[in-house]
Amino acid sequence: MNRPMKSADSRETEAAAIEKSEVASKKLFFKMSVNVVISMFLLGIFLYLV
């Protein structure tokens, strides 16, 4: 009786961990895209001034 509960628990924690990692990767991707946009913007201003 203990084993199925443990496996269910581990499955739940695994799903939660996967969800967390997906959210983290989405946040990281968002940060990276924002950084790329900002750097391109600054580069464009720099090239425009030069």
Backbone atoms as SQL, in Angstrom:
CREATE TABLE atoms (id INTEGER PRIMARY KEY, chain TEXT, resi INTEGER, resn TEXT, atom TEXT, x REAL, y REAL, z REAL);
INSERT INTO atoms VALUES
  (1, 'A', 1, 'MET', 'N', 0.834, -1.201, 0.000),
  (2, 'A', 1, 'MET', 'CA', 0.000, 0.000, 0.000),
  (3, 'A', 1, 'MET', 'C', 0.877, 1.264, 0.000),
  (4, 'A', 2, 'ASN', 'N', 2.057, 1.145, 0.548),
  (5, 'A', 2, 'ASN', 'CA', 2.929, 2.312, 0.581),
  (6, 'A', 2, 'ASN', 'C', 3.520, 2.621, -0.791),
  (7, 'A', 3, 'ARG', 'N', 3.777, 1.565, -1.565),
  (8, 'A', 3, 'ARG', 'CA', 4.475, 1.777, -2.832),
  (9, 'A', 3, 'ARG', 'C', 3.682, 2.619, -3.836),
  (10, 'A', 4, 'PRO', 'N', 2.416, 2.309, -4.093),
  (11, 'A', 4, 'PRO', 'CA', 1.699, 3.138, -5.062),
  (12, 'A', 4, 'PRO', 'C', 1.621, 4.604, -4.651),
  (13, 'A', 5, 'MET', 'N', 1.497, 4.851, -3.343),
  (14, 'A', 5, 'MET', 'CA', 1.458, 6.246, -2.892),
  (15, 'A', 5, 'MET', 'C', 2.781, 6.921, -3.218),
  (16, 'A', 6, 'LYS', 'N', 3.878, 6.201, -2.960),
  (17, 'A', 6, 'LYS', 'CA', 5.192, 6.789, -3.236),
  (18, 'A', 6, 'LYS', 'C', 5.340, 7.081, -4.727),
  (19, 'A', 7, 'SER', 'N', 4.947, 6.118, -5.563),
  (20, 'A', 7, 'SER', 'CA', 5.099, 6.325, -7.007),
  (21, 'A', 7, 'SER', 'C', 4.227, 7.496, -7.460),
  (22, 'A', 8, 'ALA', 'N', 3.030, 7.603, -6.911),
  (23, 'A', 8, 'ALA', 'CA', 2.161, 8.727, -7.272),
  (24, 'A', 8, 'ALA', 'C', 2.807, 10.037, -6.824),
  (25, 'A', 9, 'ASP', 'N', 3.360, 10.028, -5.617),
  (26, 'A', 9, 'ASP', 'CA', 4.030, 11.231, -5.120),
  (27, 'A', 9, 'ASP', 'C', 5.180, 11.613, -6.037),
  (28, 'A', 10, 'SER', 'N', 6.013, 10.629, -6.371),
  (29, 'A', 10, 'SER', 'CA', 7.168, 10.928, -7.218),
  (30, 'A', 10, 'SER', 'C', 6.702, 11.421, -8.582),
  (31, 'A', 11, 'ARG', 'N', 5.605, 10.837, -9.076),
  (32, 'A', 11, 'ARG', 'CA', 5.090, 11.296, -10.368),
  (33, 'A', 11, 'ARG', 'C', 4.637, 12.750, -10.262),
  (34, 'A', 12, 'GLU', 'N', 3.956, 13.079, -9.162),
  (35, 'A', 12, 'GLU', 'CA', 3.488, 14.459, -8.984),
  (36, 'A', 12, 'GLU', 'C', 4.664, 15.424, -8.893),
  (37, 'A', 13, 'THR', 'N', 5.662, 15.045, -8.101),
  (38, 'A', 13, 'THR', 'CA', 6.810, 15.937, -7.963),
  (39, 'A', 13, 'THR', 'C', 7.540, 16.057, -9.295),
  (40, 'A', 14, 'GLU', 'N', 7.595, 14.954, -10.046),
  (41, 'A', 14, 'GLU', 'CA', 8.251, 14.994, -11.350),
  (42, 'A', 14, 'GLU', 'C', 7.513, 15.965, -12.263),
  (43, 'A', 15, 'ALA', 'N', 6.185, 15.867, -12.284),
  (44, 'A', 15, 'ALA', 'CA', 5.381, 16.769, -13.117),
  (45, 'A', 15, 'ALA', 'C', 5.602, 18.217, -12.676),
  (46, 'A', 16, 'ALA', 'N', 5.643, 18.442, -11.372),
  (47, 'A', 16, 'ALA', 'CA', 5.855, 19.798, -10.865),
  (48, 'A', 16, 'ALA', 'C', 7.236, 20.300, -11.277),
  (49, 'A', 17, 'ALA', 'N', 8.243, 19.429, -11.199),
  (50, 'A', 17, 'ALA', 'CA', 9.599, 19.819, -11.580),
  (51, 'A', 17, 'ALA', 'C', 9.654, 20.144, -13.069),
  (52, 'A', 18, 'ILE', 'N', 8.984, 19.324, -13.875),
  (53, 'A', 18, 'ILE', 'CA', 8.967, 19.580, -15.320),
  (54, 'A', 18, 'ILE', 'C', 8.279, 20.918, -15.592),
  (55, 'A', 19, 'GLU', 'N', 7.166, 21.148, -14.892),
  (56, 'A', 19, 'GLU', 'CA', 6.444, 22.409, -15.074),
  (57, 'A', 19, 'GLU', 'C', 7.336, 23.582, -14.677),
  (58, 'A', 20, 'LYS', 'N', 8.023, 23.449, -13.544),
  (59, 'A', 20, 'LYS', 'CA', 8.910, 24.519, -13.090),
  (60, 'A', 20, 'LYS', 'C', 9.999, 24.782, -14.117),
  (61, 'A', 21, 'SER', 'N', 10.614, 23.707, -14.629),
  (62, 'A', 21, 'SER', 'CA', 11.694, 23.884, -15.597),
  (63, 'A', 21, 'SER', 'C', 11.157, 24.518, -16.875),
  (64, 'A', 22, 'GLU', 'N', 9.932, 24.154, -17.278),
  (65, 'A', 22, 'GLU', 'CA', 9.343, 24.767, -18.476),
  (66, 'A', 22, 'GLU', 'C', 9.128, 26.254, -18.254),
  (67, 'A', 23, 'VAL', 'N', 8.609, 26.598, -17.075),
  (68, 'A', 23, 'VAL', 'CA', 8.383, 28.015, -16.767),
  (69, 'A', 23, 'VAL', 'C', 9.712, 28.757, -16.738),
  (70, 'A', 24, 'ALA', 'N', 10.730, 28.134, -16.135),
  (71, 'A', 24, 'ALA', 'CA', 12.043, 28.766, -16.053),
  (72, 'A', 24, 'ALA', 'C', 12.617, 28.972, -17.446),
  (73, 'A', 25, 'SER', 'N', 12.474, 27.959, -18.313),
  (74, 'A', 25, 'SER', 'CA', 13.024, 28.093, -19.663),
  (75, 'A', 25, 'SER', 'C', 12.273, 29.176, -20.432),
  (76, 'A', 26, 'LYS', 'N', 10.961, 29.268, -20.203),
  (77, 'A', 26, 'LYS', 'CA', 10.193, 30.326, -20.868),
  (78, 'A', 26, 'LYS', 'C', 10.664, 31.688, -20.381),
  (79, 'A', 27, 'LYS', 'N', 10.870, 31.818, -19.070),
  (80, 'A', 27, 'LYS', 'CA', 11.350, 33.088, -18.522),
  (81, 'A', 27, 'LYS', 'C', 12.723, 33.421, -19.091),
  (82, 'A', 28, 'LEU', 'N', 13.601, 32.403, -19.152),
  (83, 'A', 28, 'LEU', 'CA', 14.943, 32.608, -19.676),
  (84, 'A', 28, 'LEU', 'C', 14.866, 33.045, -21.129),
  (85, 'A', 29, 'PHE', 'N', 14.015, 32.373, -21.910),
  (86, 'A', 29, 'PHE', 'CA', 13.856, 32.724, -23.325),
  (87, 'A', 29, 'PHE', 'C', 13.352, 34.158, -23.456),
  (88, 'A', 30, 'PHE', 'N', 12.394, 34.527, -22.606),
  (89, 'A', 30, 'PHE', 'CA', 11.851, 35.887, -22.643),
  (90, 'A', 30, 'PHE', 'C', 12.946, 36.905, -22.326),
  (91, 'A', 31, 'LYS', 'N', 13.738, 36.614, -21.272),
  (92, 'A', 31, 'LYS', 'CA', 14.831, 37.513, -20.901),
  (93, 'A', 31, 'LYS', 'C', 15.820, 37.649, -22.048),
  (94, 'A', 32, 'MET', 'N', 16.174, 36.507, -22.665),
  (95, 'A', 32, 'MET', 'CA', 17.140, 36.531, -23.760),
  (96, 'A', 32, 'MET', 'C', 16.609, 37.344, -24.930),
  (97, 'A', 33, 'SER', 'N', 15.337, 37.142, -25.279),
  (98, 'A', 33, 'SER', 'CA', 14.766, 37.875, -26.415),
  (99, 'A', 33, 'SER', 'C', 14.718, 39.372, -26.104),
  (100, 'A', 34, 'VAL', 'N', 14.384, 39.714, -24.861),
  (101, 'A', 34, 'VAL', 'CA', 14.359, 41.129, -24.472),
  (102, 'A', 34, 'VAL', 'C', 15.763, 41.709, -24.564),
  (103, 'A', 35, 'ASN', 'N', 16.769, 40.948, -24.091),
  (104, 'A', 35, 'ASN', 'CA', 18.151, 41.419, -24.170),
  (105, 'A', 35, 'ASN', 'C', 18.577, 41.611, -25.615),
  (106, 'A', 36, 'VAL', 'N', 18.192, 40.672, -26.476),
  (107, 'A', 36, 'VAL', 'CA', 18.550, 40.775, -27.898),
  (108, 'A', 36, 'VAL', 'C', 17.913, 42.022, -28.505),
  (109, 'A', 37, 'VAL', 'N', 16.633, 42.247, -28.190),
  (110, 'A', 37, 'VAL', 'CA', 15.939, 43.424, -28.735),
  (111, 'A', 37, 'VAL', 'C', 16.613, 44.703, -28.254),
  (112, 'A', 38, 'ILE', 'N', 16.943, 44.757, -26.970),
  (113, 'A', 38, 'ILE', 'CA', 17.576, 45.958, -26.408),
  (114, 'A', 38, 'ILE', 'C', 18.944, 46.177, -27.046),
  (115, 'A', 39, 'SER', 'N', 19.734, 45.110, -27.165),
  (116, 'A', 39, 'SER', 'CA', 21.072, 45.252, -27.744),
  (117, 'A', 39, 'SER', 'C', 20.986, 45.675, -29.210),
  (118, 'A', 40, 'MET', 'N', 20.016, 45.111, -29.957),
  (119, 'A', 40, 'MET', 'CA', 19.857, 45.500, -31.360),
  (120, 'A', 40, 'MET', 'C', 19.453, 46.975, -31.434),
  (121, 'A', 41, 'PHE', 'N', 18.573, 47.385, -30.536),
  (122, 'A', 41, 'PHE', 'CA', 18.118, 48.777, -30.498),
  (123, 'A', 41, 'PHE', 'C', 19.298, 49.714, -30.235),
  (124, 'A', 42, 'LEU', 'N', 20.111, 49.375, -29.217),
  (125, 'A', 42, 'LEU', 'CA', 21.270, 50.200, -28.891),
  (126, 'A', 42, 'LEU', 'C', 22.271, 50.198, -30.035),
  (127, 'A', 43, 'LEU', 'N', 22.465, 49.040, -30.659),
  (128, 'A', 43, 'LEU', 'CA', 23.388, 48.941, -31.790),
  (129, 'A', 43, 'LEU', 'C', 22.893, 49.809, -32.942),
  (130, 'A', 44, 'GLY', 'N', 21.585, 49.786, -33.183),
  (131, 'A', 44, 'GLY', 'CA', 21.015, 50.616, -34.245),
  (132, 'A', 44, 'GLY', 'C', 21.223, 52.096, -33.961),
  (133, 'A', 45, 'ILE', 'N', 21.009, 52.513, -32.720),
  (134, 'A', 45, 'ILE', 'CA', 21.221, 53.915, -32.342),
  (135, 'A', 45, 'ILE', 'C', 22.694, 54.273, -32.531),
  (136, 'A', 46, 'PHE', 'N', 23.575, 53.382, -32.082),
  (137, 'A', 46, 'PHE', 'CA', 25.021, 53.614, -32.193),
  (138, 'A', 46, 'PHE', 'C', 25.417, 53.766, -33.656),
  (139, 'A', 47, 'LEU', 'N', 24.949, 52.856, -34.506),
  (140, 'A', 47, 'LEU', 'CA', 25.287, 52.921, -35.934),
  (141, 'A', 47, 'LEU', 'C', 24.673, 54.167, -36.574),
  (142, 'A', 48, 'TYR', 'N', 23.488, 54.552, -36.112),
  (143, 'A', 48, 'TYR', 'CA', 22.833, 55.746, -36.652),
  (144, 'A', 48, 'TYR', 'C', 23.643, 56.999, -36.300),
  (145, 'A', 49, 'LEU', 'N', 24.147, 57.034, -35.065),
  (146, 'A', 49, 'LEU', 'CA', 24.934, 58.186, -34.634),
  (147, 'A', 49, 'LEU', 'C', 26.280, 58.215, -35.344),
  (148, 'A', 50, 'VAL', 'N', 26.848, 57.043, -35.609),
  (149, 'A', 50, 'VAL', 'CA', 28.157, 56.970, -36.291),
  (150, 'A', 50, 'VAL', 'C', 27.912, 57.054, -37.800);
